[in-house]
Amino acid sequence: MPEVTDAVFAAEVLGSELPVLVEFTADWCPPCRQMAPVLRAVAEEEGERLRVVQLNVDRNPATTNAYRVLSMPTFMVFRGGEPVKSMVGSRPKRRLLAELTELV
């Protein structure tokens, strides 16, 4: 899964032509690790319509604080440089895809 940092967040996420699903994650977060195969599958299925990236909250506090992320995993969809949806907690692939349907 591609990882973004505070340094490249504006270019990679806010400046993306495609909508971007960002997983705010942490190495110590078991539900975040559970989401890895789900996110890989979503990235494969929706790769032409949606970018999927991760941001480690411990290594990137500026972006984490800017978007007031308090729980992991938090998923945010950015479109046109703006956050358009936020979801907290792990979920099955089917549910995640359903929640993304109107956004991609």
N, C-alpha and C positions, 0 to 999 in steps of 0.2 A: 504494500500500500504506500503510495507516495506520501511523504511527510512534508508539511510546510512549517515555516518558522516565523517568528515576529518579523524578521528581516525581509522575507519574501511574501508575506501574507497579502499585502496590497496588490502586488503584481500578479501573483498566482491565483488568488481567490477573488478579490474585488475587481480585478481587471480582466477576468476570464470571460470569453465569449459565451461559453456554456454555463448553465447553472452549476454550482459546486456544492456538494454535500461534504461538510467538514465534521469529522468526529473529533471532539475534544476528549483526549484520552490521557492515561497515565500508566506507567509501567506497573504500578502497584495495584491496579484496578482489575480484579477478576472478570467482571462483566464486560470490560473493554476487550479483554483477550478473547472472550466468547464471541464477540462481534466480528472478529477478524475474518473468519470464513464467510460470514454473511456479507460483509462489505466487499470482499473480493468478488463474490458472486454478483452483487449488484453492479459493481464496476464493470464486470464482463458483459452483463446483460444490457446495461444502459450506457455503455461507454461512448456511444455516438451522441447521446443527448444529455449526459450528466458526468461531471468529473467527481471523483471520490478521493478525498485526501484526509490525512490525520494531522492533528496538532497536539504535541505533548504539552500538557498544561504546566508541568514542573519546569520545563526548559524554555517556555514561552509565556511568561507572566503578563507581558504587555497586552497581547491579543486576548488572553484569557480574561483579564480584568476589564478590558474595553467592552467586551460583550457580556460581562457579568456572569461568567460560567462558574457555577458553584458545585455542581454534581457531575460525576463521570459515570458512564459516558453521556455527553451531551452532543446531540447532532443539530447542526444548523445548516440550512440551505440558503445560499447566497445567490442572488440573481441581479444582474445589472449593478453590482457593487453594494447591494443592500441585503441584510438578512431578511428573508421572507417567511421562514418557518423555523421553529426550535422544538426539539423533542428531547426528553430526558429519559435515560434508562435503556437497557438492552431490549431487543424485540426480535421476533422471528423475521426472516426475509420477506415472507408474504405480507406481513403487517407493515414493514418498512416500505416496501414497494407501493402498497396501497396508500400510505401517507404521502408518498412522493408523486403520485399520479398527476395531481393537478398542477404540479410545479415544473414538470419536465415536458 
